[in-house]
Amino acid sequence: MTPAINSLKKHGIDFQVHKYEVDIHNADNYGQAVADALNVPHDHLFKTLLVSLNGDDKQLAVCIVPVSSTLNLKKAAKAHQAKSVNMAKTAFAERATGYVVGGISPFGQKNRLHFAVDESALNLDRMFVSAGKRGIQLELSPNHLLSLLNATRYELTND
C-alpha cells in the first residue's frame, strides 16, 4: 500500500490498481513507456509535475498533464495565479510530496499543494495517475480526481 492508495480508500473513491514493468534507464519517454506497458493510450495516462512559483523553490504547486503532452509554463503560471513558474528541483519535489520522481502521485502527498489538471482529462471516462511508486498506476474517474484534490481545471499543454 502507498499513501495514495490509502487516501483513495479512506475517501471511498472507486479506483483500480495496475502494475507494470518498465526499465527507466532504457525509456526515452518514461511516461509513454508506462502507457505502452499498460496498453493504454498516451493521452489517458497523466504525469504529476511539480512547479515552483515566482522563482521560489519552496513555494510549489502541482500540474497534472497527459504523458503525450508537454507542460506549457505560461499556462501553468496562469492556472496557479503566479507571475511565473519553473519546473521544481527534484529534491524539493520529493521533499514536498514524500514520493520519488517517476512515482509522484497526486494523492497522499506530505504537503497540501494547489493542483491544476489539464482540461483534456474531462474528455475521459477513466484516467491513469501514479500510485506513488514506480511500477504501479491508479485508474479512476477524472471527476473523482478533481473533487478529491480540489483541483483547478485549466488548459496546461502546448497541444
Beta strands, then each sheet from edge to edge (+ up, - down):
strand 1: 15-19
strand 2: 46-53
strand 3: 56-66
strand 4: 85-87
strand 5: 114-118
strand 6: 127-130
strand 7: 136-140
strand 8: 152-154
sheet 1: 1+ 7- 6+
sheet 2: 4+ 2- 3+ 5+ 8+
end
